[in-house]
């Protein structure tokens, strides 16, 4: 009776159950009416649940995509609710760190004041945002970077925490990148294409005032990146990027703007991943592949160009480095077959720095930064069986401290599957490295269907990052997931890196054929139920795989992919054209144009017999949206199954959580249908 009265009063007060004179003095009649309403609502709810479908975000348009069952999407949503956190810098006042993480629809900046402490969100934009503290800033001011709708026309902002005010620092239209902050926090270097929309010039600016003070370096068809700012604030180390295999280092005087090109033991060009000043004025650290396969770390004499090697006994690339210029210590990471190794360099009088390995859990390390007192190292650690989080290490003891504890959607972490390293033989006698996620036996129905996930780039590398979607495929759908590092991937030496350049582009596609052969020989895998997925250049690889091996592949998922190199190069953003020509080839050369015509999937759409899912953001500045329209129309024109999902407010990938969640639900349902998963 008490419950009945309570519910009646609450619904009456809210207006959900209106009382008039007929019921005012008859509570039993009220309850009878309420009970009838509840039964009717329950009946409607049951009918709705039977036909319920996952809601589609307002910015998404689809064609030929069936309704996604709500219960199917809901289970996937739990896996999509895993969260990551990235270390973004030590507070100048010594009071905690910055992290980047997402609690709503887009990644925002948060402060964490102590390890494991609460996360204080300090930006509240609709778009993903990044940021860094201004060095030495007593007010903990932050420079933010953000673009709108996936356009990648990044703007810089000052977040003044003392006045709770955000100020636009750039023009609001062009593409801008914070390249370096002076150690004292008084100046910054911004790369911007505001002059003509194509060339990225370098400007000197005040991080607290809108606009640029002056032009430091004006460029024409060149791409210069600031690698480091000297401790005294007078010099900058630069690198001119031509391709992943070719960069040219230089030093520039900030006052005069005079640039001096640096030689590397008489070799002017090299693949360079690290270039930073040491605590000694005339030397720098450089990781390069001069005279060797891998980018080993060396001490560079800035006057003579002489190199003294520091990691040439490690047969992997050194890919990041941070220097404590006050004390002279340095730390660097090595990418050892996809996982990070961490080393400390300690200066010695008249000798090369002493190298010492630091013990860290297996994973991928990024965003290195020394604390102000030099006693701790902050970084992001992405483990293969857990989301990325912010960590620090006490250098004297090696003690590891975890600052953030990212959630895993209420799932059991013990159920997460780790990747296994594999190698399989290819057409040219090489062994292709990759990662294999084997579904638990309980999730498999006899032989497991397979999803081949191909990375983009192409000068990139598949690494065993934790993925909630991958775990869903493994644990809920029983799909095996394989991530190959086909020829042309980074991380395995410069010879391997060049295997797919220009006219050799389809050699990497042959590696997918070799993987299909390998799958057919594995007793636990079902070679008759294979799908491929990939984004950006990986999208090209998906489409090309379908034109070559369509009879062996049930389905392909093309995310923001290239389908025609000639139309791609004609329509990509002007500031990217020459960068992409250096990798893919120059379409202005008639011979290369003919190669592109021959290998582009759009020109072979009649060979695609597999089901196809195409997803793209309409604002994509890298791979134009027209690539998605082109391939979808051509494959549909041949009577094939094509699902399309396009987003009005996205660019090169789906960055907003509501869009990404819906896309992942469509992808998973597509695989369920195409791979005949019950």
Protein Blocks (a to p, Z undefined) as FASTA:
>chain_A
ZZmmmmmmmmmmnomaccdfklmmmmklmmmmmmmmmmmmmmmmmmmmmmgccdddfkbc
cehiacddfklmmmmmmmmmpccdddebdcfklnacdddddfblbccddddfbghiacdd
fbdcfbdcdddddehianlpacddddeehlopacdddddfklopacdfbeolaccddfbd
cfklpaccdddfklnomaccdddddfkbgcjfbdfbdcehiacddfbdcfklpaccdddd
fblmbccdddddfklopacdddeehiabdcdfbdcddfbfkbccdddfehiabdcddddd
fknopacdfklmbccdcfbdcddfknopacddddeehiacdddddddehiacdddddddd
edddehiacdfkopaccdddddfkbccddddddfknopacdfbdcdehhpafklpccddd
dddddfkopacddddddddfklpghjadddddddehjlccddfddcfklmmmmmmnopac
dddddehiahiajklmmmmgcjlmmmmmmmmmmmmmmmmmpmkbcfklccdddehjlmmm
mmmmmmmmmmmpfbdcdehiafbfklmmmmmcfklmmmmmmmnopfklmklmmmmmmmmm
klmmmmpmbdcdddddfklmklgfklmmmmmmmmmmnopacdddddfkbcedjfbfklmm
mmmmmmmmmmmmmnopZZ
